[in-house]
Amino acid sequence: MDEPIDHHFLPVFYLSRWADEANGHVTRLQRMPTGIVKAKRIVPKGTGFEPRLYEMSGRPPGEAQAMETQFMSKLDTGAAEALTLLEAGLPEQQWTSRPRSAWSRFVLAQMLRSPEDIAQLKSSVREDWSKVLPEIAEIYAARRTADMPATIGEYLSGQSQGETDEWALKIARVLMNHPRIGQMLNDMHWRVLDIPAAAPLLLTSDRPVWTTITLTEPDAFIAMPIGPRKLFLAAPDPGTLARLVANATPERIAARNLLTIQLAVKNVYGTDDSLLGVAQEHLATKRHSSLLEVLAAARGHRVVDPASPNAIFNKDAGH
């Protein structure tokens, strides 16, 4: 069988939540090179992907797409099954560890798997990623054999771009399956908020997960649209969830849609083009830095995407 080349960072099962019943299309709002935002009706499989995004260049056929076929595909399949339980309103005490961990892993992955994130990770690895994540250096040291360089820095400096890119994808898998962060998400209280009929339909984007600055502050929470009328919420404090639910007024939902449009990188998705005018004015105007971009800037690495707010640190770092 031909290996998949189009690697979806927004999985088809996820975007399909916004598809109409007539022909299975979602509405994509995207800014063109001319600056005009255009709406396009498109099938979920035809968007939210980048060719060869997770490819391990230089690997033989059958291995080059292993991250997509053996890791991302399984991650998304598990998440799709867990989403069915979420939508069914399964009580927290009835969740088993496997589907709960699958959904936590998916939410975490959505903060790490975009084209901008993968490009950043590859760049940072080439600058010696061990400066950003010391635990990766510990993993290298634990697996190092006598014929390998003494440190991960020495190892990376002697590798070709294809080899360092492969190492970057290995790190991506470690991060998406991070046991400590995953357990933190598992331990949160979860809620699926049903959007009131009087409120506008929810949008999603190429940055679907929104979190507070940290997940340890008193009012910390995570929010992610999982359909036009459903919003996934998670928080360490059940009182925080109660306040979020109580504030789900039509005005707050409209404000959230505006924020979705502002924080997007390139694409916003919905069921129709009713907010095309709003997108024309606001799409990507508050593009936020991803977790990997924040880490890169904090360690003095070049921030690849010039549109990232953290790119301002490139000059200070000598880039």
N, C-alpha and C positions, 0 to 999 in steps of 0.2 A: 504493500500500500504506500501511496505517496505520503510523505511526512507533511504535517500542517505547517504552512509558511506564515499565514496570517495569525498572529498571536494577540488574543484579546486581553487587554488590561481592564476593560469593562466587559465581563462575561455576558454571553448571549442570554443565559437564564435570568440575569439581573435586569438587563435592558428590556427584556421581553415583558416585564411588568408594566411597561408604559405603551405596549403595542395595542393597536386597535383590533377589534375582533374581525373586521371586514377583510383586511389584507395583511395583518400582522406588522404594520409599519409603526415606527415611532417618529416623532418630529425632532430633527436635529437643528439647533441654532448655532451657526458657525460664522466667525468673522473671516471674510475673504481678504486676499492681499490688498485689494482696493480700499479696505476699511469698512466696507458694507457688510452687515450681518445678514446672512440669508438663511431661510428656513428650507429644509429639505425633508421630505417623507422618505424614510429608508428602513429596510429590515434590520433588526438588531445585529445580525451576522455581518452586515455590510458596513459597520462603523465600530468605533471603540477598539480598534486594533492597530497594530503597526507590523509590517512585514518583518519577520525574523527578529522580533524584539528580544526574545530569550534564546536566540540561537548561540551555540558554542562554536564559533568560527574555527575552522581548521580540523574539526572532528569529522570522522568518516560518516557516510550516509548511515542512518539508523541510530546515530548517537548525537548528531548536531542539534536535534530538536528535543533532546531528552528532558530538558527542564519543562518544556511545554507539554509533552506527552506523558511524562512520568510524575511530574510534580504539580504544575499548575492545573492540569486537567483533573487530577484527583482532588486537589484542593477545592476546585469549583464544584465538582460533583458532590462532595461532602457538604458544601455550603448550601447547595440547592436543596438537598434533603433536609438540612436543618431549617431552612427558610420555610419549608412546608409546616414544620412544627411551630415555628414562630407565628405564622399566620393562623394556625389552628388555635392559638391561645393556650398552648400547653403550660400548665402551672410550673413554676420554678422547681418545686420539689419532685416533679416527675421527669425532669431532664436527666438523661444519662450522660456520662462524661464524654462519650464519643461525639454525638451531635453538638453538644455545647462547645466542646473544643473546636469542632469543625467550623462553627460560626465565628468564634473568637479569632481563629486563624484567618478566616476570610476577611473580617473587618480589619485586622492588622495588615494583611496583604494589600488591601485597597489603599493603604497609606504608603506603600513601598513599591508598587509594581508598575507605575505609569512610565511612559517613555522618558520623561524628564528625570524620574528617579533612577531608572536603570542607567541612563547616560551619566548621571552624577556619580553613581556607585562605581561605574567603570573608570571614570576619570580619577576619582579619589583613590581607587586601588592602584592605579598607575602612579599616583603620588605617594604611595605607601599607606594603605588603609590601616595598617597596624597603629598609626598615630591616632586614628579616630576611634577604633574599637580595640582596645588592648586585649579583650577576651578572644579576638580572632588570632592574635599572636600566641595566646595560650593554647588554642586549638592546634595551631601549626606546630608548636613545640611538643605537644603531646603525641602528634602523629609523625613527627620528623624521624627519618631513618638516618643512619650514619653517613650515607652518600649525599644527603641534602644539605644546603647552606645552613649556617648556624641560626640565623634569624629570618623571620618572614620578610623583613626589609631587604636583606641580601637576596632572598629567593625572588622577590618581585622585580628587583632591579635587573635580574638576568633573564627575565622572561620576555617573549614577544608579546605584541598587543593581543593576539588571539589567546595566548595563555593567560595573560592577566585578566582579560575579559571573562575567561572561563572561571577564574578564581573569584571574580566579582559576582558571578551568578551563583557560585557556591555560597558566598556570603549572603546573598539575597535569600537563599533558601533557609539559611540559619536564622536570619532575622525574621522571616515570615513564620517560622516555626519556633520562635523564641519562647522557651518554657516559662520564664519568669513573667514576661509581659502577657503571654497567653493565660497564665493562671490568674493574673490580675483582672483580666477581662472576664474570665470564667466566674470569678468571685463577686463580680458586680451584680446589682439587681437589674433585671431586664424588663422592658415593657414595649409593646407595640401600640403606638398611639393611632387610633382611628381618626382621621381628619374629618371634622364636622362637614355636613353637606353644604352648609352656608359658606364654607371657606374655599379658597381657590385650590385647584389641584396642585399637588407637589411637583416640583421639577427635580431633576438630578443632573449631574455633570461628570466631567472627567476627574473631578475631585469630590467624590460623593460622601466622604466621611468628614464630619466636623467634630472637633474636640475642644475642650478648654485647654489653656496653655499647658497645664499638667493634669495628670489623672489622680493626683494625690491631694489636691486642694479640697477644702470643705465642700464646695459646690461643684465639684468636677463632674463632667458627664460627656457622653459620646452620643452623637445623633447621626443617623444615616437614613435617607429615604429608601424605602423598599417597595414603593409603588405610588401611584398618584394619590391614594387615600390612606397610605400607611407610612408611619415614621418609626424606625427602630431607635429606642433610647436605652442607654445603660448608664448607671451611676453607682458609686460605692454607697451612697446614702439614699435610702428609699424616700426620704423627705424631699430630696432634690427632684426625683421623678414625679412626685405628687405635685410639686410646684410647676414643673414643665407641662404636665398634663392640664393643670388648672389654667395655665396661660395660653392654651391652644386656641386662641380666638382667631376669627378670620383675618384680623389685622396683623396678628403675629405670624400667621402662616404666609400672608402676602410679604411680610418683611423677610421671612426665611427664604422665600423664592428669590427676592432681590439679592440676598446674600449669596445664594447659590450661583446666581448669574455673575455677581461681582468676583467671587472667589474661583471661578472656573479658570482653567488655563486656555482651552481652545473651544470646547464644545459644551453645550447645555442641551438637555433632552427633556421632552415632555410629550403630552398627548396631542397638542395642537400648537399653532403659532400665535396664540393670543398675546404673548408677551414679547413679540418680535421687536416692537418699538422700544421696550425697556431694555432688551438685550443690545439693541443698536447703541444705546447710550452707556450701558453699564457693563457689558460683557468683559470679564477679565480685568476690570479696573482696580480690583483689590486682590489680585492674584497673591496668595499667601505662600510662604516658604514651606516646603515639605520637611519632614523629619530629617531626611538625608541631607538636604541642603543646609539645614540648621547645624547639623553635626559637622558637615564639611567646613562651613564658615568658622565654627568654633575652634577647629583644629588648624585653621590657616590654609585649607585647601581651596582651590579655585572653584567657584560656583559656576557650573557650566551654562545654565540658562540665564541669559542677560535679563530676562523679565522677572527673575526671582528677586524679591526684596533683599535677600542676602547677598546678591551680586555686588552690592555696594562695598562689601568687605574685600573684594578682589584687589582693589587698588592698595588698601592697607597691607594686604598680604604680599604685595609685590607682583601680582599677576597682571 
